[in-house]
């Protein structure tokens, strides 16, 4: 029962690392040189994000390995759990980019990142189960109050895969929601970063 939440928790901690990594480049003055070059905010942030997503997938894999060593057995395919972890990592890194837009130092990034981290921890079901608060239905799917948090979809998908033995077809909605949230958060982060830190 706890393994899906632990895997998601391992990924949402990336919000600190991604925000602080970018803030370090701001604080060290590296971005001043980048402003004079032809690099775009999308190129810069995509490179940083790719490395962070890899770290997120490794975090899920290591959490999975530790749980396996302690006797846990997944009822569904492990590759699907890792895929959910990758989508989750991408959306959490996107949130970290948004945080970095409001920070000029590593300390500021760490402090600001605590707010979205608390939302992801306590309102996604990663730490405590939360009741479904339905807002509306879209195409026969009920959209809830906490569905704007990527970790909520990740917890649901991982519960389906590792605890219920579901396959890819059973978590298409969750993966689609994670992909959409990743695009939204990354796009917002890139746009804000361009306006706040990469103006020539």
ROFI-538511 format. One record per residue (C-alpha): residue number from 1; residue in three letters; z, y, x. Coordinates in steps of 0.05 Angstrom, whole numbers. Each point is the difference from the previous one (the first is absolute). Example, Ala and Ser with C-alpha at 12.3 -4.5 7.8 and 13.67 -1.06 7.14 Angstrom:
// ROFI-538511
(1; Ala; (156; -90; 246)) (2; Ser; (-13; 69; 27)) 
// end
This chain:
// ROFI-538511
(1; Unk; (0; 0; 0)) (2; Unk; (14; 48; 57)) (3; Unk; (-59; -14; 46)) (4; Unk; (-53; 42; -36)) (5; Unk; (47; 60; 0)) (6; Unk; (16; -10; 73)) (7; Unk; (-74; -3; 18)) (8; Unk; (-13; 65; -38)) (9; Unk; (61; 32; 31)) (10; Unk; (-27; -17; 70)) (11; Unk; (-64; 37; -17)) (12; Unk; (29; 62; -33)) (13; Unk; (39; 15; 63)) (14; Unk; (-68; 19; 29)) (15; Unk; (7; 66; -36)) (16; Unk; (46; 24; 55)) (17; Unk; (-44; -25; 57)) (18; Unk; (-65; 28; -27)) (19; Unk; (30; 69; -17)) (20; Unk; (38; 5; 66)) (21; Unk; (-61; -22; 41)) (22; Unk; (-42; 57; -28)) (23; Unk; (57; 49; 5)) (24; Unk; (7; -18; 74)) (25; Unk; (-72; 20; 11)) (26; Unk; (13; 66; -35)) (27; Unk; (65; 12; 39)) (28; Unk; (-32; -17; 68)) (29; Unk; (-58; 47; -13)) (30; Unk; (-53; -55; 2)) (31; Unk; (-30; 25; -66)) (32; Unk; (-16; 68; 32)) (33; Unk; (-51; -35; 44)) (34; Unk; (-26; -40; -59)) (35; Unk; (-10; 63; -40)) (36; Unk; (-49; 24; 54)) (37; Unk; (-38; -66; -1)) (38; Unk; (-47; -27; -53)) (39; Unk; (49; -53; -25)) (40; Unk; (11; 2; -75)) (41; Unk; (66; -12; -35)) (42; Unk; (-29; -64; -31)) (43; Unk; (-19; -27; 69)) (44; Unk; (67; 16; 31)) (45; Unk; (41; -26; -58)) (46; Unk; (-43; -62; -9)) (47; Unk; (12; -20; 73)) (48; Unk; (75; 9; -6)) (49; Unk; (1; -35; -68)) (50; Unk; (-38; -61; 26)) (51; Unk; (53; -12; 53)) (52; Unk; (56; 9; -50)) (53; Unk; (-31; -48; -50)) (54; Unk; (-4; -52; 55)) (55; Unk; (74; 10; 13)) (56; Unk; (13; -8; -75)) (57; Unk; (-37; -66; -3)) (58; Unk; (38; -25; 61)) (59; Unk; (65; 21; -34)) (60; Unk; (-17; -41; -61)) (61; Unk; (-20; -59; 43)) (62; Unk; (64; 3; 40)) (63; Unk; (42; 6; -63)) (64; Unk; (-37; -59; -29)) (65; Unk; (11; -40; 64)) (66; Unk; (74; 15; 0)) (67; Unk; (7; -21; -73)) (68; Unk; (-40; -63; 15)) (69; Unk; (46; -17; 58)) (70; Unk; (60; 7; -48)) (71; Unk; (-30; -49; -50)) (72; Unk; (-43; 44; -45)) (73; Unk; (-65; -30; -24)) (74; Unk; (-54; 40; -35)) (75; Unk; (-32; -30; -62)) (76; Unk; (-62; 42; 9)) (77; Unk; (-48; 12; 58)) (78; Unk; (30; 36; 60)) (79; Unk; (-65; 37; 14)) (80; Unk; (5; 33; -68)) (81; Unk; (70; 23; 14)) (82; Unk; (-25; 30; 66)) (83; Unk; (-57; 34; -38)) (84; Unk; (50; 31; -48)) (85; Unk; (40; 23; 61)) (86; Unk; (-62; 33; 30)) (87; Unk; (-15; 38; -64)) (88; Unk; (72; 21; -5)) (89; Unk; (2; 23; 72)) (90; Unk; (-62; 43; -11)) (91; Unk; (31; 35; -60)) (92; Unk; (67; 10; 35)) (93; Unk; (-35; 29; 61)) (94; Unk; (-37; 47; -48)) (95; Unk; (68; 23; -25)) (96; Unk; (22; 10; 72)) (97; Unk; (-60; 45; 12)) (98; Unk; (20; 43; -59)) (99; Unk; (70; 5; 29)) (100; Unk; (-28; 20; 68)) (101; Unk; (-35; 59; -33)) (102; Unk; (68; 31; -15)) (103; Unk; (30; -10; 70)) (104; Unk; (-11; 34; 67)) (105; Unk; (50; -42; 39)) (106; Unk; (19; -73; 4)) (107; Unk; (69; 16; -27)) (108; Unk; (-29; 36; -60)) (109; Unk; (-47; -59; -14)) (110; Unk; (59; -48; 3)) (111; Unk; (41; 41; -49)) (112; Unk; (-57; 13; -49)) (113; Unk; (-21; -74; 1)) (114; Unk; (68; -20; -28)) (115; Unk; (-18; 26; -69)) (116; Unk; (-63; -43; -12)) (117; Unk; (35; -58; 34)) (118; Unk; (57; 3; -50)) (119; Unk; (-51; 2; -57)) (120; Unk; (-37; -60; 28)) (121; Unk; (65; -39; 11)) (122; Unk; (37; 12; -64)) (123; Unk; (-55; 10; -51)) (124; Unk; (-50; -54; 19)) (125; Unk; (42; -63; -8)) (126; Unk; (1; -14; 75)) (127; Unk; (76; 5; 4)) (128; Unk; (24; -5; -72)) (129; Unk; (-37; -24; -61)) (130; Unk; (-22; 57; -45)) (131; Unk; (-16; -1; -74)) (132; Unk; (-71; 13; -21)) (133; Unk; (-7; 69; -31)) (134; Unk; (-68; 1; -34)) (135; Unk; (-37; 65; -6)) (136; Unk; (-68; -21; -29)) (137; Unk; (-50; -57; -1)) (138; Unk; (-66; 3; 36)) (139; Unk; (-51; -54; -13)) (140; Unk; (53; -47; -26)) (141; Unk; (44; 11; 61)) (142; Unk; (67; 34; -9)) (143; Unk; (10; 58; 49)) (144; Unk; (73; 14; 16)) (145; Unk; (39; 59; 26)) (146; Unk; (8; -30; 70)) (147; Unk; (-73; -21; 8)) (148; Unk; (-16; 61; 42)) (149; Unk; (42; -33; 55)) (150; Unk; (-42; -49; 41)) (151; Unk; (61; -43; 16)) (152; Unk; (9; -16; -74)) (153; Unk; (-68; -34; -3)) (154; Unk; (13; -34; 66)) (155; Unk; (66; -30; -24)) (156; Unk; (-34; -25; -64)) (157; Unk; (-59; -30; 38)) (158; Unk; (44; -34; 52)) (159; Unk; (46; -29; -53)) (160; Unk; (-61; -29; -34)) (161; Unk; (-28; -29; 65)) (162; Unk; (61; -27; 36)) (163; Unk; (46; -17; -59)) (164; Unk; (-49; -19; -55)) (165; Unk; (-58; -28; 42)) (166; Unk; (-52; 48; -27)) (167; Unk; (-68; 8; 31)) (168; Unk; (-46; 59; 14)) (169; Unk; (-24; 4; -72)) (170; Unk; (71; 10; -25)) (171; Unk; (15; 60; 44)) (172; Unk; (-66; 39; -7)) (173; Unk; (34; 55; -41)) (174; Unk; (55; 9; 52)) (175; Unk; (-50; 1; 58)) (176; Unk; (-44; 49; -37)) (177; Unk; (59; 45; -14)) (178; Unk; (21; -3; 74)) (179; Unk; (-71; 16; 22)) (180; Unk; (-4; 59; -48)) (181; Unk; (68; 27; 22)) (182; Unk; (-20; -9; 73)) (183; Unk; (-62; 42; -11)) (184; Unk; (38; 53; -38)) (185; Unk; (58; 6; 50)) (186; Unk; (-46; -3; 61)) (187; Unk; (-48; 51; -30)) (188; Unk; (57; 47; -18)) (189; Unk; (30; -8; 70)) (190; Unk; (-67; 13; 35)) (191; Unk; (-14; 61; -44)) (192; Unk; (70; 30; 10)) (193; Unk; (-2; -15; 74)) (194; Unk; (-66; 35; 8)) (195; Unk; (27; 61; -35)) (196; Unk; (68; 2; 34)) (197; Unk; (-13; -24; 71)) (198; Unk; (-74; -4; 17)) (199; Unk; (-27; 67; -20)) (200; Unk; (-42; 30; 56)) 
// end
